[in-house]
Amino acid sequence: MKKFSFKPIAFMMVLTIIYTGVLATINEATIDRIQMNNQLRERKAFLYALDIDTSDKNAEEINSLYDDHVQEITVSDKTIYEGYKDDELIGYLLPIEGDAVWGELKAIIAVTPDFQEVLGIDFLSHNETPGLGGRIDEDSFKEQFRNITLDLDKEDDFIVYNPDPDGQVDSISGATGTSNAVRRILNNNLSIYISEVKGELEND
Amino acid sequence: MTRKTKEIFSLGILKDNPIYRQMLGICSALAVTNLMTNSFIMGLGLIFVASFSSLTVSIIRQFTPKHIRMMVQTLIISAYVIIVDIVLKAYMPDMSEALGPYVGLIITNCIIMGRCEAFAQSNPPLPSFLDGVASGVGYASVLLIIAFFRELLGFGTVFGYTVFGDWWVNWIFMIMPPGAFFMLGILIWVANYYVPKESEEKPSMGGAK
């Protein structure tokens, strides 16, 4: 047997320490920027859900649009957002969370103040397969959610896919799993918001 | 440019091109080539990682215990890939999102490890660095060629600028994965026909297995 030597271990450790140091420094130097980018992306998504155009806008304009249109509030321990247009409340932005096919999915859905109609939806993060389930990010899918009505008498199937007679949205062909997961997550979250948050908001 | 440098570049870019000769890095070549901008950034990322990994591996090659060299190479490569990832996230967030997981997957791109193992491990730093650049350029140029046709036919644009007018009907097929397979196949066919092979008698500079 070969004689045991500490040299490879020491070598690897030294190298690891050097590279970790370099990476940590770079990370530290850019962390603020990355956080700002992420926040900007989130804000764009919120504005998109409210159907406010952010294309060709720079960071500053988006931030000022966000400040004009979105206000964070807390209702029964949940953080939701109020959406304003011309200083008039046009709806609520509800954060959506759940497990899709490959992992956690986060989205934001905008509904009218009476929860009867969806204004729009945008996905903040997900791990779906690019080109298949990942196509939920495409406008052609998201735009379908604009102005669909929610039947509040139902218990939890507010969003219904075609070809159901009550269908409002086309699912993505080739991505049935993700499509169904998105529907399930939206319906579950909406049902919680409608039963817990809606009443609370009306009492205020 | 010395003869040796010339040879490194002609091997890396044409005669021993990582994609159509060594058949390495195919996965990302298929994945990111539906837009030229994506391919360009991916190519730059790979050039950076390949060249600096080769350089580093070459510099420390005399001190590296032979039996852990693969581990050392992987560590070095992943460090550079993380740098690329962080820089993209910080300064080009849209691009970072468009490339998605493929930036991280540069780590597993056989081109880089192949060059480290086949060239940098047994050559001085400067030629190793150039070899990494050459392989990266070879990879990037193939990506750009594929992306050019896919974007032109699939979107009617080049680097996002509209080339064809309204009369053009986009070939959706080209921007979907099968389009990449067909383009790559055609490219390999054309390249194998026109680009001279490295002569048989000359000992090969080596490619990854």
Interface residues (C-beta under 8 A of the other chain):
Chain A: S5 K7 P8 F11 M12 L15 T16 Y19 V22 L23 I26 N27 T30 R33 I34 N37 N38 L40 R41 P130 G131
Chain B: A31 I60 F63 T64 P65 H67 I68 M71 V72 L75 I76 A79 I82 I83 I86 V87 K89 A90 Y91 P93 E97 G100 P101 M176 P177
